[in-house]
Amino acid sequence: MQGSGSAQRLEVVVAGDEGSARLDRVLAARLPDLSRSRLKTLILAGSVTFRSEAIRDPAYHVAPGDTITIDVPEAAPAEPRAEDIALDIVFEDDDIIVINKPAGLVVHPAAGHETGTLVNALIAHCGNSLSGIGGVRRPGIVHRLDKDTTGLMVVAKNDLAHQSLSAQFADHGRTGEMRRGYLAFAWGVPNRQRGTVDAPIDRHPHAREKMAVRQSGRAAVTHWEIMESFAGRDGKPVASLLACELETGRTHQIRVHLSHIGHPLLGDAVYGPHFKTKANQLGPESQGALAALGRQALHAYLLVIEHPRSGELLHWEQPLPEDLLLLQGRLKAAL
């Protein structure tokens, strides 16, 4: 490995036991610290060479003994820029801002989403008060919602608020008053009115973009309760509306836990693809509303926190957004 700063030149000698002859898979097997998406980007950019020639095809076949050179450029500056993006502000004072996040808005810059994020919008809205809080790439962010999940999020506007909110989210109401509640449209109807999923969550062993219930994971607890059930065309229960509260805050927690107990979210292409055929049991209007949704049917409707400065208990509830209201109405109409 050569280079200055954080730029690196890596060399991989193909052993032949990597499980595939494809360039991208060989490099993924030999360079576990680089994600597959990062390696693909480097290949397409011409940063991967063999015999001084750039290889721009991730499917290029390599042979045992080949020496592959990978030039990993210095990381781009992490400072996100202000962008004029409209925010649905539910509450704001000198310490915190609570927003109603729409579907499609990524919370913070990441690979593939360097701009157009909530962080970019917050920097424009709040100015310098956010700088340096919680790491440069996530100013003020103490929790997040998936890109396609809607609902309530609180953001810190200064260090005092950041420290207080971080502690509250780490505790998740075990000793304090903090609560986070979600409304989830799930396939099927659980066989009891309420329950708890207590199952550790870790990165999926094969699919890097997914999480999974694994014994090696971190503790994760989700409480759920049936609010409504919906019948299909044959009159049998086909879906339900569940109110979920988190006792921990793991990535994709509700999506993973509900899938784990056999009730994945409607519209969840990552954790519920094997339930696609269940849509055939819905009436045509319900099928149309689900197809139009284009996302997992999950909404963060409840947020309760202690104000970082005053200690006052603050409580917000946000009704379902229009797309989920439409889905709910169509599911009810099928009864």
VEXKOLFI-698104 format. One record per residue (C-alpha): residue number from 1; residue in three letters; x, y, z. Coordinates in Angstrom, 3 decimals, decimal comma, padded with zeros to 6 digits. Example, Ala and Ser with C-alpha at 12.3 -4.5 7.8 and 13.67 -1.06 7.14 Angstrom:
! VEXKOLFI-698104
<1 'Ala' <012,300 -004,500 007,800>>
<2 'Ser' <013,670 -001,060 007,140>>
//
This chain:
! VEXKOLFI-698104
<1 'Met' <000,000 000,000 000,000>>
<2 'Gln' <001,435 003,371 -001,063>>
<3 'Gly' <000,341 006,980 -001,130>>
<4 'Ser' <-000,047 010,060 001,019>>
<5 'Gly' <-002,937 011,316 003,094>>
<6 'Ser' <-005,870 008,961 002,798>>
<7 'Ala' <-005,209 008,094 -000,885>>
<8 'Gln' <-004,145 004,469 -001,247>>
<9 'Arg' <-002,731 002,130 -003,884>>
<10 'Leu' <-003,727 -001,462 -003,242>>
<11 'Glu' <-002,519 -004,606 -004,984>>
<12 'Val' <-004,392 -007,902 -005,131>>
<13 'Val' <-002,878 -011,090 -006,512>>
<14 'Val' <-005,659 -013,403 -007,673>>
<15 'Ala' <-005,407 -016,706 -005,825>>
<16 'Gly' <-008,142 -018,552 -007,707>>
<17 'Asp' <-010,037 -019,570 -004,564>>
<18 'Glu' <-012,177 -016,431 -004,328>>
<19 'Gly' <-015,323 -018,277 -005,435>>
<20 'Ser' <-015,692 -016,431 -008,741>>
<21 'Ala' <-013,539 -015,247 -011,625>>
<22 'Arg' <-015,427 -011,928 -011,894>>
<23 'Leu' <-013,273 -008,932 -011,095>>
<24 'Asp' <-015,790 -007,289 -008,745>>
<25 'Arg' <-016,356 -010,494 -006,761>>
<26 'Val' <-012,660 -011,295 -006,494>>
<27 'Leu' <-011,948 -007,799 -005,175>>
<28 'Ala' <-014,888 -007,992 -002,753>>
<29 'Ala' <-013,526 -011,281 -001,389>>
<30 'Arg' <-009,995 -009,936 -001,014>>
<31 'Leu' <-010,809 -006,384 000,150>>
<32 'Pro' <-013,577 -006,716 002,772>>
<33 'Asp' <-012,995 -003,157 004,013>>
<34 'Leu' <-014,327 -001,767 000,731>>
<35 'Ser' <-018,043 -002,194 000,015>>
<36 'Arg' <-019,170 -003,772 -003,242>>
<37 'Ser' <-020,751 -000,502 -004,348>>
<38 'Arg' <-017,470 001,341 -003,630>>
<39 'Leu' <-015,484 -001,248 -005,622>>
<40 'Lys' <-017,903 -001,014 -008,549>>
<41 'Thr' <-017,554 002,784 -008,534>>
<42 'Leu' <-013,750 002,473 -008,597>>
<43 'Ile' <-013,897 -000,024 -011,480>>
<44 'Leu' <-016,225 002,157 -013,572>>
<45 'Ala' <-014,041 005,191 -012,848>>
<46 'Gly' <-010,970 003,465 -014,289>>
<47 'Ser' <-009,196 003,210 -010,942>>
<48 'Val' <-008,659 -000,565 -011,249>>
<49 'Thr' <-005,868 -001,674 -013,578>>
<50 'Phe' <-004,283 -004,889 -014,883>>
<51 'Arg' <-000,916 -004,668 -016,685>>
<52 'Ser' <-001,266 -000,860 -016,601>>
<53 'Glu' <-004,588 -001,018 -018,473>>
<54 'Ala' <-007,774 000,194 -016,803>>
<55 'Ile' <-010,509 -002,437 -016,448>>
<56 'Arg' <-013,907 -000,755 -016,467>>
<57 'Asp' <-016,043 -003,900 -016,591>>
<58 'Pro' <-017,013 -005,305 -013,149>>
<59 'Ala' <-017,710 -008,682 -014,826>>
<60 'Tyr' <-014,210 -008,916 -016,380>>
<61 'His' <-012,773 -012,395 -015,732>>
<62 'Val' <-009,411 -012,560 -013,987>>
<63 'Ala' <-007,099 -015,563 -013,737>>
<64 'Pro' <-005,017 -017,000 -010,887>>
<65 'Gly' <-001,738 -015,125 -010,624>>
<66 'Asp' <-003,076 -011,877 -012,108>>
<67 'Thr' <-001,968 -008,800 -010,165>>
<68 'Ile' <-004,707 -006,183 -009,935>>
<69 'Thr' <-003,927 -002,605 -008,864>>
<70 'Ile' <-006,593 -000,462 -007,191>>
<71 'Asp' <-006,087 003,272 -006,724>>
<72 'Val' <-008,391 004,474 -003,960>>
<73 'Pro' <-008,565 008,284 -004,117>>
<74 'Glu' <-008,502 010,529 -001,095>>
<75 'Ala' <-011,944 010,872 000,449>>
<76 'Ala' <-013,966 013,830 -000,737>>
<77 'Pro' <-014,505 016,647 001,761>>
<78 'Ala' <-017,341 015,667 004,074>>
<79 'Glu' <-018,800 019,128 004,608>>
<80 'Pro' <-022,385 019,082 003,285>>
<81 'Arg' <-023,751 022,220 001,624>>
<82 'Ala' <-026,878 024,201 002,412>>
<83 'Glu' <-029,772 023,538 000,024>>
<84 'Asp' <-033,114 025,299 -000,145>>
<85 'Ile' <-035,396 022,315 000,496>>
<86 'Ala' <-038,820 022,907 002,025>>
<87 'Leu' <-039,345 021,433 005,487>>
<88 'Asp' <-042,643 020,590 007,202>>
<89 'Ile' <-041,777 022,018 010,627>>
<90 'Val' <-043,939 020,794 013,519>>
<91 'Phe' <-042,053 022,592 016,331>>
<92 'Glu' <-038,961 024,756 016,638>>
<93 'Asp' <-037,166 026,758 019,311>>
<94 'Asp' <-033,541 027,690 020,023>>
<95 'Asp' <-032,608 024,115 020,966>>
<96 'Ile' <-034,531 021,663 018,782>>
<97 'Ile' <-036,480 021,393 015,570>>
<98 'Val' <-039,145 018,713 014,981>>
<99 'Ile' <-040,093 017,942 011,394>>
<100 'Asn' <-042,631 015,768 009,635>>
<101 'Lys' <-040,375 013,941 007,156>>
<102 'Pro' <-041,883 013,132 003,762>>
<103 'Ala' <-041,295 009,893 001,874>>
<104 'Gly' <-038,246 009,985 -000,382>>
<105 'Leu' <-036,165 012,365 001,743>>
<106 'Val' <-032,816 010,861 002,798>>
<107 'Val' <-031,770 011,988 006,277>>
<108 'His' <-028,025 012,522 005,801>>
<109 'Pro' <-025,491 012,475 002,945>>
<110 'Ala' <-024,123 009,050 002,035>>
<111 'Ala' <-022,856 007,208 -001,012>>
<112 'Gly' <-025,360 007,845 -003,786>>
<113 'His' <-027,094 010,605 -001,825>>
<114 'Glu' <-024,538 013,387 -001,435>>
<115 'Thr' <-027,125 016,142 -001,895>>
<116 'Gly' <-030,845 016,728 -001,479>>
<117 'Thr' <-030,906 015,364 002,076>>
<118 'Leu' <-032,503 016,516 005,306>>
<119 'Val' <-029,062 017,607 006,536>>
<120 'Asn' <-028,635 019,864 003,488>>
<121 'Ala' <-032,066 021,367 004,204>>
<122 'Leu' <-031,297 021,839 007,905>>
<123 'Ile' <-028,021 023,635 007,222>>
<124 'Ala' <-029,896 026,090 005,010>>
<125 'His' <-032,685 026,540 007,564>>
<126 'Cys' <-030,650 026,700 010,772>>
<127 'Gly' <-027,363 028,158 009,580>>
<128 'Asn' <-024,173 027,759 011,583>>
<129 'Ser' <-025,927 026,593 014,761>>
<130 'Leu' <-025,776 023,023 013,444>>
<131 'Ser' <-022,095 022,915 012,495>>
<132 'Gly' <-019,896 020,466 014,306>>
<133 'Ile' <-022,700 018,667 016,122>>
<134 'Gly' <-022,773 014,890 015,989>>
<135 'Gly' <-020,104 014,637 013,294>>
<136 'Val' <-019,703 016,768 010,192>>
<137 'Arg' <-021,830 014,611 007,910>>
<138 'Arg' <-024,768 014,369 010,304>>
<139 'Pro' <-025,100 017,727 012,051>>
<140 'Gly' <-027,736 017,599 014,756>>
<141 'Ile' <-028,968 014,130 013,768>>
<142 'Val' <-029,548 011,883 016,804>>
<143 'His' <-031,904 009,397 015,136>>
<144 'Arg' <-033,110 008,788 011,620>>
<145 'Leu' <-035,934 007,422 009,533>>
<146 'Asp' <-035,456 005,320 006,415>>
<147 'Lys' <-035,673 007,236 003,137>>
<148 'Asp' <-039,215 006,017 002,426>>
<149 'Thr' <-040,557 006,153 005,995>>
<150 'Thr' <-042,594 009,245 006,841>>
<151 'Gly' <-043,177 011,038 010,112>>
<152 'Leu' <-041,729 012,756 013,137>>
<153 'Met' <-038,030 013,437 013,638>>
<154 'Val' <-036,311 015,699 016,166>>
<155 'Val' <-032,991 017,398 015,403>>
<156 'Ala' <-030,608 019,106 017,837>>
<157 'Lys' <-029,626 022,724 017,154>>
<158 'Asn' <-026,768 022,962 019,659>>
<159 'Asp' <-024,425 020,790 021,720>>
<160 'Leu' <-026,569 020,840 024,869>>
<161 'Ala' <-029,594 019,575 022,924>>
<162 'His' <-027,506 017,005 021,075>>
<163 'Gln' <-026,119 015,510 024,270>>
<164 'Ser' <-029,532 015,391 025,946>>
<165 'Leu' <-031,349 013,869 022,965>>
<166 'Ser' <-028,573 011,332 022,362>>
<167 'Ala' <-028,909 010,146 025,964>>
<168 'Gln' <-032,713 009,933 025,673>>
<169 'Phe' <-032,552 007,913 022,458>>
<170 'Ala' <-029,909 005,605 023,910>>
<171 'Asp' <-032,192 004,966 026,898>>
<172 'His' <-035,377 004,669 024,777>>
<173 'Gly' <-037,725 005,225 027,677>>
<174 'Arg' <-036,351 002,503 029,944>>
<175 'Thr' <-035,713 005,039 032,706>>
<176 'Gly' <-037,096 008,240 031,142>>
<177 'Glu' <-040,274 009,360 029,392>>
<178 'Met' <-039,107 009,224 025,776>>
<179 'Arg' <-041,380 007,313 023,342>>
<180 'Arg' <-041,330 006,618 019,606>>
<181 'Gly' <-044,456 005,216 017,975>>
<182 'Tyr' <-045,097 004,017 014,436>>
<183 'Leu' <-048,134 002,987 012,412>>
<184 'Ala' <-047,402 -000,025 010,216>>
<185 'Phe' <-049,584 -001,701 007,595>>
<186 'Ala' <-048,585 -005,367 007,670>>
<187 'Trp' <-049,503 -008,485 005,738>>
<188 'Gly' <-051,726 -010,874 007,656>>
<189 'Val' <-053,164 -010,449 011,149>>
<190 'Pro' <-051,256 -011,599 014,263>>
<191 'Asn' <-053,047 -014,248 016,335>>
<192 'Arg' <-053,246 -012,061 019,449>>
<193 'Gln' <-054,101 -008,423 020,150>>
<194 'Arg' <-050,632 -007,290 021,206>>
<195 'Gly' <-047,157 -008,681 021,598>>
<196 'Thr' <-043,426 -008,020 021,766>>
<197 'Val' <-040,622 -009,029 019,421>>
<198 'Asp' <-037,386 -009,429 021,361>>
<199 'Ala' <-034,796 -010,521 018,795>>
<200 'Pro' <-031,236 -009,214 018,180>>
<201 'Ile' <-030,513 -007,479 014,865>>
<202 'Asp' <-027,272 -007,484 012,903>>
<203 'Arg' <-026,116 -006,856 009,342>>
<204 'His' <-027,390 -009,554 006,953>>
<205 'Pro' <-024,602 -012,096 006,308>>
<206 'His' <-024,888 -011,914 002,505>>
<207 'Ala' <-026,862 -008,789 001,529>>
<208 'Arg' <-025,033 -005,698 002,818>>
<209 'Glu' <-028,025 -003,395 002,379>>
<210 'Lys' <-030,201 -005,549 004,639>>
<211 'Met' <-030,413 -006,246 008,348>>
<212 'Ala' <-031,482 -009,571 009,844>>
<213 'Val' <-032,365 -011,246 013,122>>
<214 'Arg' <-029,101 -012,880 014,209>>
<215 'Gln' <-027,836 -014,062 017,570>>
<216 'Ser' <-024,616 -012,107 016,968>>
<217 'Gly' <-026,604 -008,864 016,758>>
<218 'Arg' <-027,451 -006,098 019,197>>
<219 'Ala' <-030,511 -006,369 021,424>>
<220 'Ala' <-033,686 -005,140 019,736>>
<221 'Val' <-037,203 -004,928 021,213>>
<222 'Thr' <-040,402 -003,879 019,423>>
<223 'His' <-043,855 -003,757 021,041>>
<224 'Trp' <-046,883 -004,006 018,732>>
<225 'Glu' <-050,672 -003,834 018,990>>
<226 'Ile' <-053,398 -004,440 016,412>>
<227 'Met' <-055,353 -001,275 015,622>>
<228 'Glu' <-057,364 -002,541 012,625>>
<229 'Ser' <-057,644 -005,629 010,449>>
<230 'Phe' <-058,630 -005,758 006,795>>
<231 'Ala' <-060,307 -008,528 004,809>>
<232 'Gly' <-059,446 -009,569 001,281>>
<233 'Arg' <-061,735 -010,339 -001,620>>
<234 'Asp' <-062,629 -013,712 -000,088>>
<235 'Gly' <-063,649 -012,106 003,215>>
<236 'Lys' <-060,660 -013,568 005,080>>
<237 'Pro' <-058,185 -011,353 006,964>>
<238 'Val' <-055,370 -010,285 004,663>>
<239 'Ala' <-053,711 -007,288 006,348>>
<240 'Ser' <-053,616 -005,282 009,563>>
<241 'Leu' <-052,690 -001,867 010,910>>
<242 'Leu' <-050,284 -002,203 013,834>>
<243 'Ala' <-049,148 000,437 016,306>>
<244 'Cys' <-045,505 -000,237 017,172>>
<245 'Glu' <-043,305 001,280 019,866>>
<246 'Leu' <-039,545 000,921 019,997>>
<247 'Glu' <-037,556 000,005 023,083>>
<248 'Thr' <-034,352 000,106 021,025>>
<249 'Gly' <-033,390 001,909 017,843>>
<250 'Arg' <-031,762 -000,481 015,394>>
<251 'Thr' <-031,545 000,073 011,648>>
<252 'His' <-034,747 -001,146 009,902>>
<253 'Gln' <-035,916 -002,506 013,277>>
<254 'Ile' <-039,693 -002,579 012,711>>
<255 'Arg' <-039,305 -003,830 009,154>>
<256 'Val' <-037,000 -006,660 010,243>>
<257 'His' <-039,010 -007,630 013,332>>
<258 'Leu' <-042,403 -007,726 011,619>>
<259 'Ser' <-040,949 -009,784 008,772>>
<260 'His' <-039,382 -012,078 011,370>>
<261 'Ile' <-042,801 -012,889 012,878>>
<262 'Gly' <-044,360 -013,440 009,455>>
<263 'His' <-046,062 -010,048 009,022>>
<264 'Pro' <-043,837 -007,896 006,787>>
<265 'Leu' <-044,877 -004,387 005,846>>
<266 'Leu' <-047,037 -003,804 002,804>>
<267 'Gly' <-044,899 -002,357 000,047>>
<268 'Asp' <-041,581 -003,447 001,603>>
<269 'Ala' <-039,565 -004,727 -001,358>>
<270 'Val' <-036,556 -005,555 000,842>>
<271 'Tyr' <-038,111 -007,553 003,692>>
<272 'Gly' <-041,410 -008,690 002,167>>
<273 'Pro' <-040,848 -009,570 -001,514>>
<274 'His' <-042,153 -013,131 -001,011>>
<275 'Phe' <-045,514 -011,608 -000,002>>
<276 'Lys' <-046,059 -009,958 -003,404>>
<277 'Thr' <-048,542 -012,654 -004,438>>
<278 'Lys' <-050,693 -011,749 -001,420>>
<279 'Ala' <-051,663 -008,572 -003,273>>
<280 'Asn' <-053,842 -010,784 -005,467>>
<281 'Gln' <-056,091 -011,282 -002,426>>
<282 'Leu' <-056,785 -007,533 -002,275>>
<283 'Gly' <-059,618 -005,857 -004,124>>
<284 'Pro' <-058,660 -003,964 -007,300>>
<285 'Glu' <-058,815 -000,544 -005,598>>
<286 'Ser' <-056,633 -001,753 -002,719>>
<287 'Gln' <-054,154 -003,216 -005,201>>
<288 'Gly' <-054,067 000,124 -007,018>>
<289 'Ala' <-053,416 002,065 -003,797>>
<290 'Leu' <-050,627 -000,335 -002,814>>
<291 'Ala' <-049,005 -000,124 -006,253>>
<292 'Ala' <-049,197 003,675 -006,151>>
<293 'Leu' <-047,609 003,731 -002,684>>
<294 'Gly' <-044,236 002,593 -004,011>>
<295 'Arg' <-042,714 002,299 -000,526>>
<296 'Gln' <-042,998 000,451 002,762>>
<297 'Ala' <-046,226 001,368 004,587>>
<298 'Leu' <-044,605 002,803 007,728>>
<299 'His' <-045,178 006,146 009,455>>
<300 'Ala' <-043,588 007,581 012,614>>
<301 'Tyr' <-046,736 009,056 014,176>>
<302 'Leu' <-045,692 009,544 017,832>>
<303 'Leu' <-042,734 011,286 019,461>>
<304 'Val' <-042,403 012,080 023,163>>
<305 'Ile' <-039,202 013,644 024,537>>
<306 'Glu' <-038,025 015,704 027,476>>
<307 'His' <-036,972 019,176 026,367>>
<308 'Pro' <-033,152 019,337 026,577>>
<309 'Arg' <-033,105 022,654 028,434>>
<310 'Ser' <-036,360 022,934 030,423>>
<311 'Gly' <-037,001 019,238 031,084>>
<312 'Glu' <-040,634 019,744 029,988>>
<313 'Leu' <-042,304 016,670 028,523>>
<314 'Leu' <-043,168 017,358 024,871>>
<315 'His' <-045,644 015,180 022,970>>
<316 'Trp' <-046,369 015,208 019,228>>
<317 'Glu' <-048,605 013,065 017,074>>
<318 'Gln' <-048,693 013,222 013,296>>
<319 'Pro' <-051,610 011,693 011,341>>
<320 'Leu' <-051,063 009,337 008,434>>
<321 'Pro' <-049,862 011,034 005,226>>
<322 'Glu' <-052,151 011,104 002,210>>
<323 'Asp' <-050,766 007,996 000,510>>
<324 'Leu' <-051,262 005,846 003,618>>
<325 'Leu' <-054,683 007,379 004,292>>
<326 'Leu' <-055,667 006,379 000,769>>
<327 'Leu' <-054,346 002,842 001,327>>
<328 'Gln' <-056,222 002,596 004,641>>
<329 'Gly' <-059,462 003,784 003,013>>
<330 'Arg' <-059,201 001,317 000,152>>
<331 'Leu' <-058,388 -001,564 002,508>>
<332 'Lys' <-061,441 -000,671 004,654>>
<333 'Ala' <-063,664 -000,434 001,586>>
<334 'Ala' <-062,873 -004,052 000,757>>
<335 'Leu' <-064,625 -005,202 003,958>>
//
